[in-house]
Amino acid sequence: MTAMSTRAKLGVVVASAVLLGTVAAGYAATAAQAPRTPPPAGGEQAVTLAPGPRLLAITDRHVSTVAATDPAGPRTVAGLECLRVYAAAGTGVCLKPETAWSYQVVVLDATLRQTRAVSVPGLPNRARVSASGRMVSWTTFVGGDSYTSSGFSTRTGILDTRTGTTVVSLEEFGITRDGRAYRNADVNYWGVTFTADDNRFYATMATGGRRYLVRGDLAARSVETLKENVECPSLSPDGTRLAFKEAVDADPAKGWRLSVLDLSSMRVTATAEVRSVDDQAAWLDNEKLAYTLRRDDGQPDVWSVPAHGSGTPALVIPGAESPSPLT
């Protein structure tokens, strides 16, 4: 990739990020940056997605792992280039460049071997794998939808790695909003997180200038709204809570507060992280969250904070992003 083409791509991405401020555009603003340092040779043989006491992340656009007991210590970096990564139960998902201007969702086994690939439109933004390793989801930014004043929107898809069944876009699903059937051409989704049964899921749905937490049913191809102002949900390992980013004063222009929703009481608890978190947080365990924050120069770091509202944020993996525990 030439320096000129890199600058041109970054210019387009930054422009789209400004227009898509309500849908986690901060990540897209850096998605097309070129790698800053090459990975070490032979990384694929050293990096594994098998369950173990390690954390998975992206370092300089490449898949990497660190010891969970020493995440700021030595890390292993593979040659596999990804803009977003996630793994569970020995299955990984990598959103990676296909060409200079197109991207793929790639399903990986525990050895980083590609088992499936799906070409997707737009710029990669979110990725998730269900706890069993069966279900994979992704979100990208796309352009050209006539209903958007900015010209940009999102596409969110789901792949069943066991059957190969693919939902190209959740916009195909039926919607129940506030107890009534709902349809609108402007519906967008992002940030899927799966429940333990590999059928139900949570996600964010936007329509009419409002953002909702929805619960979905893959078999029924339907979603229902649960609560407003909940973005990028992430289900806790015990299935009782959702971490999410909550727009301050319900206005994304004011930033987001990393918060936790108790699903039994629907009570929201803000975490001790007061900086704006534009990410889909990952649960390191049932008590602690991991997420990406960017420095003033745009470089990422992975931080963690307790999920119960007290405590202090802590730097976990310097110079990395897209964290997930290898469970």
ABEGO torsion letter per residue (X at the ends): XBAAAAAAAAAAAAAAAAAAAABGAAAAAAAABBBABBBBBGAAAABBABBEBBBBBBBGGBBBBBBAABAABBBBBBABBBABBBBBGGBBBBBBBABAABBBBBBBBAAGBBABBBBBBEBBABBBBBAAGABBBBBBBBBGBAABAAGBBBBBBBBBAAAGBBBABAAABBBBBGGBBBBBAABBBBGBBBBAAGABBBBBBBBGGBBBBBBBBAAAGBBBBABBGBBGBBBBAAGABBBBBBBBGGBAAAEBBBBBBBAAAGBBBBBABABBBBBBBBBABAABBBBBBBBAAGBBBBBBBBAAGBEBBBBABBGBBGBBBBX
